[in-house]
Amino acid sequence: VVKTPNNNESTAIDRYQSSYIDLLENDGLVMPNLELLDVSAKSKKLLTELCDDDSILFICRVSQFHCQDCSSYVLEKAIKMFEGNSTNMKLVFFCDYEYRSLKIFLDKHPNLIGFEVYQVPIVNLPIEARTYPYFFTLSNNMVVHDIFLPDIDDPIRTDIYWNSISQKWR
């Protein structure tokens, strides 16, 4: 006898399957040395300048093309996850906003002050096509790991993700 999953089970299965596919498509890719615009200093940097021998970058990617509620959720979740962070990860925000939208975005999120926020129009990863905010880690050899699309409707899955990677990068 085969049990047919109910609607909630089906949705959860779809989410996990989607996460697995995202990992397969993105994990292990080498990130090009992107040019970043430091939003607070208004100066340009190369991505390799953020990487040092000991730290792992935890990247939070948001864009003006993403749902604003989803972007806000992801930003708040990332900041909350890093409260009392005891890992060697460093939280970095990659944004893609045109100038006026960026100002509005930053005004709506004053808690980003003190964090590294960079204007990054293009991130050459397959997950960009999904048009949702996402997280990933970047090691000092510029290899992408731990791709994840947080879901505003499933915060427990995001907590599971955070617990897993914070243990991994301790």
Salt bridges, closest charged atoms under 4 A:
GLU9 OE2 - LYS3 NZ 3.72
ASP22 OD1 - ARG130 NH1 2.61
ASP27 OD1 - HIS145 ND1 3.80
GLU35 OE1 - LYS44 NZ 3.54
GLU76 OE2 - HIS109 ND1 3.67
ASP107 OD2 - LYS103 NZ 3.46
GLU116 OE2 - LYS90 NZ 3.71
GLU128 OE2 - ARG61 NE 2.92
ASP146 OD1 - LYS168 NZ 2.76
ASP151 OD2 - ARG15 NE 2.93
ASP154 OD2 - ARG15 NH1 3.59
ASP154 OD2 - ARG157 NE 3.36
ASP159 OD1 - LYS77 NZ 2.63
